[in-house]
């Protein structure tokens, strides 16, 4: 089975530890999201997966091998790390042709992936004139050129319009449904919530979570039932009698923790208490992420003005 396996992966730059003993496995058949605050070590981790950076310690294997041992790299793993790193003088078609020829990939794959990413009409244009979104599409085409068993994307929707974002979301889900291993890093929490099935979360180079999307939100956020009634005191008494604790919420509402909405409704109905609202509330992925990583954020802002940090400080390890 095609997998990405990390075992104690570590990377140090002098006295700075960018990646600290990461151990996890990216499984096939699901979209795995890779999350972490700026400076968490995501980019460094992905570069080590592709053999672009050498680990200080630990090991990372792609489909059971080190990247340098792969006989046909693009058939094993396709990656989008930096969409703008293309030869500006070559056309989009020729850029992909060169990659195909150098990796023993049939040239018929070039028009196939150009059509897949929606760039057939600009195949003979040079990427230096492309928008950021078009560059992303070309980078995705290159990643898929060898029909790899593993795909790895870093910020794949950067620069895309809503239609393009929806297309990338569908593409990643489709690749996972084919049994491929899909590993994607993104800062867009709302999009990740719609795309990822599993999450790997790191902070300051260390593993913080390796769990399903559902479990991650449940474990790192507060879920409760919001209630509104014209008889708040009667409602509070009824719920108290059923051992359901409530606390005051905003705008005259009540909030009940650790209880199913159906149970609350049954108690209110049994006591003849009118409800104007009975709604389960659960935090978003963004809220759960912020709660988990609060201690791992490298730079905090205070007040309305952005923190004054240097270019070096803003650079993500």
C-alpha positions as CSV (number, residue, x, y, z in Angstrom):
1,X,0.0,0.0,0.0
2,X,1.4,3.5,-0.9
3,X,2.1,5.4,2.2
4,X,4.3,8.2,3.6
5,X,6.0,7.0,6.8
6,X,7.9,9.3,9.2
7,X,9.9,7.9,12.1
8,X,11.5,10.4,14.5
9,X,12.1,12.8,11.7
10,X,14.2,15.8,13.0
11,X,15.7,18.8,11.3
12,X,17.9,21.3,13.1
13,X,19.5,24.6,11.8
14,X,22.2,25.4,14.2
15,X,20.5,25.9,17.6
16,X,17.0,26.0,16.0
17,X,15.0,22.8,15.8
18,X,12.6,23.1,12.9
19,X,11.2,19.6,13.0
20,X,11.3,17.7,16.3
21,X,11.0,13.8,16.2
22,X,7.9,13.6,14.0
23,X,6.4,10.2,13.7
24,X,3.3,9.5,11.8
25,X,2.0,7.6,8.7
26,X,-0.1,9.1,5.9
27,X,-2.5,6.4,4.8
28,X,-4.0,5.8,1.3
29,X,-7.7,6.2,0.5
30,X,-8.3,9.4,2.5
31,X,-7.4,13.1,2.2
32,X,-4.9,13.9,5.0
33,X,-4.6,17.5,6.0
34,X,-1.3,18.9,7.3
35,X,-1.9,21.8,9.6
36,X,0.2,24.0,11.8
37,X,0.9,27.7,12.6
38,X,3.5,29.7,10.6
39,X,6.9,28.5,11.6
40,X,5.6,25.1,12.7
41,X,7.9,23.2,10.4
42,X,5.4,22.1,7.7
43,X,7.4,23.2,4.7
44,X,10.6,21.7,6.1
45,X,8.9,18.4,6.7
46,X,7.5,18.3,3.2
47,X,10.9,19.1,1.7
48,X,12.5,16.3,3.7
49,X,9.8,13.9,2.4
50,X,11.0,14.7,-1.2
51,X,14.7,14.6,-0.4
52,X,15.1,18.3,-0.9
53,X,16.4,18.7,2.7
54,X,18.4,16.0,4.6
55,X,17.1,15.1,8.1
56,X,19.4,15.7,11.1
57,X,17.9,12.5,12.5
58,X,15.1,10.1,11.9
59,X,13.7,8.6,8.7
60,X,11.1,9.3,6.1
61,X,10.0,6.7,3.5
62,X,7.8,7.1,0.4
63,X,6.1,3.9,-0.5
64,X,8.6,2.0,1.6
65,X,11.7,3.7,0.2
66,X,13.8,6.8,0.6
67,X,12.9,9.3,-2.1
68,X,16.4,8.9,-3.7
69,X,15.8,5.2,-4.1
70,X,12.7,5.6,-6.2
71,X,13.3,4.4,-9.7
72,X,10.4,6.4,-11.2
73,X,9.8,9.3,-8.8
74,X,6.9,10.9,-10.6
75,X,5.1,7.6,-10.8
76,X,5.5,7.1,-7.1
77,X,4.8,10.6,-5.7
78,X,3.7,13.8,-7.4
79,X,4.2,17.1,-5.5
80,X,3.2,20.7,-5.7
81,X,5.4,22.7,-3.4
82,X,6.2,25.9,-5.3
83,X,4.0,26.5,-8.3
84,X,6.1,29.4,-9.7
85,X,9.2,27.3,-10.0
86,X,8.9,26.7,-13.8
87,X,11.0,27.7,-16.8
88,X,9.4,31.0,-17.9
89,X,10.6,30.6,-21.4
90,X,9.0,27.3,-22.2
91,X,5.3,26.9,-23.0
92,X,3.1,25.0,-20.6
93,X,3.0,22.1,-22.9
94,X,6.8,22.0,-23.4
95,X,7.3,22.3,-19.6
96,X,5.3,19.1,-19.1
97,X,7.0,17.4,-22.1
98,X,10.4,18.0,-20.6
99,X,9.3,16.5,-17.3
100,X,7.7,13.5,-19.1
101,X,10.8,12.8,-21.2
102,X,13.2,13.0,-18.2
103,X,11.0,10.6,-16.2
104,X,10.2,8.1,-18.9
105,X,6.5,9.1,-18.9
106,X,4.6,8.6,-22.2
107,X,4.0,12.0,-24.0
108,X,0.3,11.2,-24.3
109,X,0.0,12.1,-20.6
110,X,0.8,15.8,-21.4
111,X,-2.5,16.6,-23.1
112,X,-4.3,14.4,-20.7
113,X,-3.2,16.4,-17.6
114,X,-3.5,19.7,-19.4
115,X,-7.1,18.9,-20.1
116,X,-7.6,17.6,-16.5
117,X,-6.5,21.0,-15.0
118,X,-8.3,23.1,-17.6
119,X,-5.2,24.5,-19.3
120,X,-5.6,23.0,-22.8
121,X,-6.5,26.4,-24.3
122,X,-3.3,28.0,-23.1
123,X,-1.0,25.0,-23.6
124,X,1.2,27.0,-26.1
125,X,1.5,30.0,-23.8
126,X,4.5,30.7,-21.6
127,X,3.9,30.4,-17.8
128,X,5.5,33.8,-17.1
129,X,2.3,35.3,-18.3
130,X,0.1,33.1,-16.2
131,X,-1.9,34.3,-13.3
132,X,-1.2,32.8,-9.9
133,X,-4.2,30.5,-10.2
134,X,-3.1,29.3,-13.7
135,X,0.4,28.7,-12.3
136,X,-1.2,26.5,-9.5
137,X,-3.1,24.5,-12.2
138,X,0.1,23.9,-14.1
139,X,1.9,22.8,-10.9
140,X,-0.9,20.3,-10.2
141,X,-0.7,19.1,-13.8
142,X,3.1,18.4,-13.3
143,X,2.3,16.6,-10.0
144,X,-0.2,14.3,-11.7
145,X,1.9,13.7,-14.8
146,X,3.2,10.3,-13.8
147,X,-0.2,9.1,-12.4
148,X,1.5,8.7,-9.0
149,X,0.2,6.6,-6.2
150,X,1.0,9.4,-3.7
151,X,0.2,13.1,-4.2
152,X,1.4,15.9,-2.0
153,X,0.1,19.5,-2.3
154,X,1.3,22.6,-0.4
155,X,-1.4,25.4,-0.5
156,X,-3.0,24.0,-3.7
157,X,-5.8,26.5,-3.8
158,X,-3.6,29.6,-3.5
159,X,-4.7,32.1,-6.1
160,X,-7.6,30.1,-7.4
161,X,-11.1,31.5,-7.8
162,X,-14.1,29.9,-6.1
163,X,-14.7,27.5,-9.1
164,X,-11.0,26.5,-9.0
165,X,-11.1,25.9,-5.3
166,X,-14.1,23.7,-5.7
167,X,-12.4,21.8,-8.5
168,X,-9.3,21.2,-6.4
169,X,-11.4,19.9,-3.5
170,X,-13.2,17.5,-5.9
171,X,-9.9,16.4,-7.4
172,X,-8.3,15.5,-4.1
173,X,-11.4,13.6,-3.0
174,X,-11.5,11.7,-6.3
175,X,-7.8,10.8,-6.0
176,X,-8.4,9.5,-2.5
177,X,-11.4,7.5,-3.7
178,X,-9.1,5.8,-6.2
179,X,-6.9,4.5,-3.3
180,X,-4.2,7.1,-3.7
181,X,-2.4,8.7,-0.7
182,X,-3.3,12.4,-0.6
183,X,-1.4,14.7,1.7
184,X,-2.3,18.4,1.6
185,X,-1.1,21.5,3.6
186,X,-3.2,24.6,3.7
187,X,-3.9,27.7,5.8
188,X,-7.6,27.8,4.7
189,X,-9.4,26.1,7.6
190,X,-12.8,26.4,6.0
191,X,-11.6,24.6,2.9
192,X,-9.7,22.0,4.8
193,X,-12.8,21.3,6.8
194,X,-14.6,20.4,3.6
195,X,-11.8,18.4,2.1
196,X,-9.8,16.5,4.7
197,X,-10.8,13.2,6.3
198,X,-7.8,12.9,8.6
199,X,-5.5,15.6,10.2
200,X,-1.9,15.8,11.1
201,X,-1.3,18.9,13.2
202,X,2.2,20.1,14.3
203,X,3.4,23.0,16.4
204,X,7.0,24.2,16.8
205,X,8.0,21.1,14.9
206,X,6.3,18.6,17.2
207,X,3.3,16.4,16.6
208,X,0.1,17.8,18.3
209,X,-2.6,15.6,16.7
210,X,-2.9,12.6,14.4
211,X,-6.7,11.9,14.2
212,X,-9.8,12.1,12.1
213,X,-11.4,15.4,11.4
214,X,-14.5,14.6,13.5
215,X,-12.4,13.5,16.5
216,X,-10.1,16.5,16.2
217,X,-13.0,18.9,16.5
218,X,-14.7,17.0,19.3
219,X,-11.4,16.8,21.3
220,X,-10.4,20.4,20.9
221,X,-13.6,22.3,21.1
222,X,-16.7,22.8,23.2
223,X,-20.0,21.3,22.0
224,X,-23.2,22.4,23.6
225,X,-27.0,22.8,23.0
226,X,-28.3,26.3,22.8
227,X,-31.8,26.9,24.2
228,X,-34.3,29.8,24.0
229,X,-37.6,29.8,25.8
230,X,-40.2,32.4,26.9
231,X,-40.1,30.6,30.2
232,X,-36.3,30.5,31.0
233,X,-36.7,29.8,34.7
234,X,-39.2,27.0,34.2
235,X,-36.8,25.5,31.6
236,X,-33.8,25.8,33.9
237,X,-35.8,24.1,36.7
238,X,-37.0,21.3,34.4
239,X,-33.5,20.6,33.2
240,X,-32.0,20.8,36.7
241,X,-34.5,18.2,37.8
242,X,-33.2,15.9,35.0
243,X,-29.5,16.5,36.1
244,X,-28.8,18.6,33.0
245,X,-26.7,21.7,34.0
246,X,-27.2,24.9,32.0
247,X,-25.3,28.2,32.0
248,X,-26.5,31.6,30.7
249,X,-25.7,32.3,27.1
250,X,-25.9,35.4,24.9
251,X,-29.1,37.3,24.3
252,X,-31.1,35.5,27.0
253,X,-30.3,32.0,25.8
254,X,-29.3,29.0,27.9
255,X,-26.4,26.6,27.1
256,X,-26.4,22.9,28.1
257,X,-23.1,20.9,27.9
258,X,-22.5,17.2,27.6
259,X,-26.1,16.3,26.5
260,X,-27.8,15.4,23.3
261,X,-30.3,17.9,21.9
262,X,-33.0,15.2,21.7
263,X,-32.7,14.6,25.5
264,X,-33.1,18.3,26.2
265,X,-36.2,18.5,24.0
266,X,-37.7,15.4,25.6
267,X,-37.3,16.9,29.1
268,X,-38.8,20.3,28.1
269,X,-41.8,18.6,26.4
270,X,-42.4,16.3,29.4
271,X,-42.7,19.5,31.6
272,X,-44.7,21.4,29.1
273,X,-42.0,24.1,28.6
274,X,-42.2,26.0,25.3
275,X,-38.9,26.1,23.3
276,X,-38.2,28.8,20.7
277,X,-34.8,27.4,19.9
278,X,-33.1,24.0,20.4
279,X,-29.9,23.9,18.4
280,X,-26.7,21.8,18.8
281,X,-23.6,23.9,18.6
282,X,-20.1,22.7,17.6
283,X,-17.0,24.6,17.1
284,X,-15.5,25.0,13.6
285,X,-12.2,23.4,12.6
286,X,-10.6,26.9,12.8
287,X,-11.7,27.3,16.4
288,X,-10.5,23.8,17.4
289,X,-7.2,24.4,15.6
290,X,-6.7,27.8,17.4
291,X,-7.4,26.2,20.7
292,X,-4.9,23.3,20.2
293,X,-2.1,25.4,18.8
294,X,-2.5,28.5,21.0
295,X,0.8,27.7,22.8
296,X,2.6,26.9,19.6
297,X,2.1,30.2,17.7
298,X,5.4,31.8,17.2
299,X,4.3,35.4,16.7
300,X,1.3,37.0,18.4
301,X,-0.3,40.3,17.6
302,X,-1.7,42.7,20.2
303,X,-4.4,45.2,19.6
304,X,-5.4,46.5,16.2
305,X,-2.0,47.0,14.7
306,X,0.0,44.1,13.3
307,X,3.2,43.1,15.1
308,X,6.4,44.6,13.7
309,X,8.4,41.6,12.8
310,X,11.4,41.3,10.5
311,X,11.4,39.4,7.2
312,X,13.5,36.7,8.8
313,X,11.0,36.3,11.6
314,X,8.1,36.0,9.1
315,X,9.9,33.2,7.2
316,X,8.4,29.8,7.8
317,X,10.9,27.1,8.7
